[in-house]
C-alpha cells in the first residue's frame, strides 16, 4: 500500500454524504433530475443575497488587482478583521479588537487550525452526539482521538451529565455545534452554563485549560423566535468559529473566521498559534476577494423564510404520515427516526422511491436519518407522493 495507514483508514470511511450525493446524480441521469429527491447535502439553495453580488462588482471596480487578489497578513486584511470585531461587539458586547480575529478557509479551516495548534499524538477531543462526521477526520489529521458523548435522545440537548467521565489529562477540546447539525437543536444558555461549571472543575482536576470550540455556521438560521446564546460570553476558554457558507449561500467560496477573547487562558500563545497554523497548513490566508466581500455584508440577513417554509412543509407532512421526527429549532436539517432497526434499510427503502437520505450512524446517532431541507420548495412538493409511498413501504 502506497498511501499512509492513516489515509487508508480515512479513505475507507470516506464521507457517506458525498457518496449519496454522487449516487443521487447518477440516479438523476437514469430517471431524470425532476424525479430524484436529493436531501443528502447541506448545500444551500437560497439565492445569494443581492448585496453580496454587488459587493463583488464594487470591490473589483474600486481596487487594483494586486490588492484584491494579493497576499496580506496571514490572519487576514486588517480592515476586514476590524469590521468583524466591531460586528461581534455590536451583537455580543465582547470587546474584541481586530487582533482577536483570524480570517479562515471556512469554519472547517478554522477547526483544523485549532487542532494543528493544540493536539499532540493521541491527545483527545470530545464531541457531543449527534455531531458533524468530519470532526473525526479533522482530529485524526493531527494524530488526535475523537471521543463521543452519547446522544440525549429524549430531547437532543447536550448530554452534559455524561461528559465528565470522558475528560482526562489528554483532553484538549470540547466541540459544541449550535444550532446542531443534524438535529437542529438550539442549546439554551442554562445548558451552556452547566457545561461551563463542569469544565471549570475539570480544568482544575486535569491541570490545564480545556477549550470549547463553538462551531456556529448556522447561528442565524433559527426559527420561532429562538435565540442562540453566544458561547464565549458564557465559557471563558472558548474559540468562536463562524462560516458564511450557509447564511450567504457561499459554501464553495470557503470563507469564515475565528474569534479569540483575551479573557481566555494563554491568550497570547493561542492567538499566535492560530495565525501560524493558518500559514503552515498551507492555507496561507483566507481567500482575499471574499474576505473583502463578507466584510461589506456582515449585516445581511439570512433568508430565513426560504428555509422555514421548507421546514414546516416537511415536518408536518412526515409526522402526518406517521414518521417520528425531531422538530428542528435551527439549521436546515430534519432528524427522522428509522422505522427499521437498522437505519440503512430505511435509506435503501427511500432510494427505491428516488429519495436520497443520509444515515446518521456516522454522526454518532444510529437509528436515525438526516434530511437536508436546504433545497428548492418545489422539489419538496414533488417529493411528497414518494414519501407517502415510503411510509406505506415501511408499514406506517
Protein Blocks (a to p, Z undefined) as FASTA:
>chain_A
ZZdfklmmmmmmgcfklmmmmmmmmmmmmnopklcccfkbccdfbdcdfklmmmmmmmmm
mpcfklmmmccdfkbpfklmmmmmmmmmmmnonopafklpccdehjklmmmmmmmmmpcg
hiacdddddddfklmmmmmmnopacddddddfknopacfklmmmmpcfklmbdcdddddd
fklpacdfklmmmmmmmmmmmmmmnopacddddddfklmmcgehiacddfklmmmbacdd
ddfklmnopmknopadddddfkbghklmmmmmmmmmmmmnonopacfklmmmmmmmmmpc
cdfklmmmmmmmmmmmmmmnopacdddfbhjbdcdddfbfblmlmmmmmmmnopacddfk
lnopghiacddfkbcfklmmmmmmmmmmmmmmnoZZ
